[in-house]
Amino acid sequence: MTEQIPVIYVISDALGETAEFVSRAAAAQFNGIKTKIRRVPYVQDETHIDEILEEAVEEQAILVYTLVLTDLRLYIERRAKEKDLITIDILSPLISALAEKTGLQPKNIPNITYRLDEQYFRKVEAVEFAVKYDDGKDPRGALFADVVLVGVSRTSKTPLSMYLAHKGIKTANIPLVPEVTPPRELFIIPPKKIFGLVLSPEKLNQIRSERLKTLGLGVSADYANLNRIMEELEYAEQIMRKIGCFTIDTTTRAVEETASIIMQKIYKGE
């Protein structure tokens, strides 16, 4: 007797990633049994459903779907029943439960999680801004930024800028170096927009030494010299005090933690 391979049709008005993931998770519970999964995305009308069902009948497929339009859900259920096909509606039970719990009505908009909205464009703009005004490339960016980060080299200014950018926050970062006069923009913009990043000399020494190793350079370079590091940090803190900005010690903080502090400050308008 020939083994029949179960076939699952994943039908969605969007990409169908959710339904496919659930289908694969379910199939994984049957070790050693091959399962054929076919994803059919962007199903928008009854004609398309009819075409899918004709093919599904030939393979006696299980229909797993995520359709938000009520008419399409009712249609696929009715037509599948006529053809004696099994259907699994993934979204409807949860949508109904949320509607009952909140007392609100669902929007029933297909592909809503992938729609390009204002928030999406703001994030893209913020990322482009962070790249353009990274590492003091153009200090004029500080005048248009939501947040300006200052600090010596290797205090996580760039990773933090990109993290904030993905939150839709335009961030510029400017390095503070004893031999370089700070740009005048730092003394023009409101101090509450500026955040100074500091780090313990020992931690900074460790980070810079590792950086030199990855570049194939000796750790004895001035860049990782502890006395030089202390000189840089002292200079940077003098500038931060002159600006009057808020400072954050990032020695034991992850980028996410530092970003959280900054976001709380700017949203409170402090």
Residue, then its C-alpha position, 0 to 999 in steps of 0.5 A: m500500500t502506497e503511503q499518502i503524503p498529507v497536503i496542506y494548502v495555506i491560503s491567505d489574503a496576505l503573505g500567509e507566513t502565520a498560517e504556514f508557521v502554524s502548519r509546519a509546527a503541527a506537522a512537526q508533531f508527526n515525526g517521520i511523516k512527510t507533509k507537503i505544504r503549499r502557500v497561496p498568498y494574496v487571495q482576494d476574491e471568490t474566483h481565486i478561491d474556486e481555482i484553489l479548491e479545484e486543485a485542492v480536491e485533486e490532492q484532498a488537501i487540508l485547507v488552512y487559511t487566514l482570511v479577514l474578510t467575512d464574505l471570503r471566510l463564509y465562501i471558502e467554508r461553504r465551497a469546501k464543505e461541498k467538496d468534502l475538504i477539511t478547513i482550519d480557520i486560524l484567525s477568526p476564533l482569536i479575532s472573535a475572542l478579542a472582539e468579545k473581550t474588548g467590545l470593539q469591532p475588528k477592522n477586517i482589513p486584509n494585509i494590515t500588518y504589512r501596510l506602509d503607514e506613517q510610522y513605517f516611513r518615519k522609521v525609514e527616514a530616521v534610519e537614513f538620518a542616523v546613517k547620514y549624521d553618524d560619527g560627526k560626519d556633518p554636525r549640522g545634523a544636530l540642528f534637525a535631530d530629535v536626539v544628539l549623542v556625544g561621547v568618546s570613541r567606543t561608547s556605543k554611540t552608533p549602535l544606540s543611534m541605529y536602535l533609536a532610529h528603528k524606534g522612529i527617533k532621528t539621532a545624530n552622534i558626535p565624538l568628543v576628542p581632546e584635539v578637536t574643538p566641539p562643533r558650535e551646534l552642540f551649544i546652540i540646540p537645547p541641552k535636553k536633546i543632547f545625551g552624553l555617554v560615559l564609560s568606566p576607563e577599565k571597560l573602555n580600555q577592554i573594548r578598545s583593546e579588543r577592537l585593535k586586535t580585530l584590526g590586527l593592531g597592537v594593543s599598546a597603541d595610544y588608542a587603548n592606553l589607559n592614561r589616554i582614555m582617562e584624559e579623553l573621558e575627563y575632557a568629554e565630561q568637561i564638555m558635557r557639563k558645559i553643554g548642560c546635557f544629561t549623562i548616562d553611564t553605559t558601563t553595565r548597560a545594554v544598548e536597549e537599557t540606555a535607549s529606554i532611559i533616553m526615550q523616557k526623557i524625551y517623551k516626558g519632555e525633561 
